[in-house]
Amino acid sequence: MILPTKHVPAARSLLGVGALLLRHLPQERTVASLWDAVRTEPYVATLERFTLAVDLLFAMGAVTFEGGLLRRGRVSHDVPPSATDAAQPHDVR
């Protein structure tokens, strides 16, 4: 349900719904105004799916919520040093 699968097309997955929400979020707006903008989209369909997609975007850092407004987050593509250390083979003697 979060990711597309053989039985769930990309547009129906929560990741796909999140992408749709980001297209409707070129500038900051309230959650209610975003819901009003997308509620008739067939793949959003319900407030539950909308909320799950917003939660997913927030957890990924793709959106932030400040002062009652949703805005696009600043997602960094940098890999933290600890992740690169773990990926390196260790010299075991």
C-alpha angles and dihedrals in degrees: 000000000000095000128032115264138177088280100033115062117219093252092055095048119094088245089057092047088049090054089052090051091051090053088057092048105069089139134015118290140159121273089243093054091048089050090050090051096051106027093100094050106113096226094049092047099145138046088236093060090044091052093046091050092049089049091051092050090049092049090050092049091242091124135026130202117216131154092358092304133110115219135171112272126227104248113197119215092199116116112229114242093244091059093052091047091054091050093055118091112248123227104244115190 
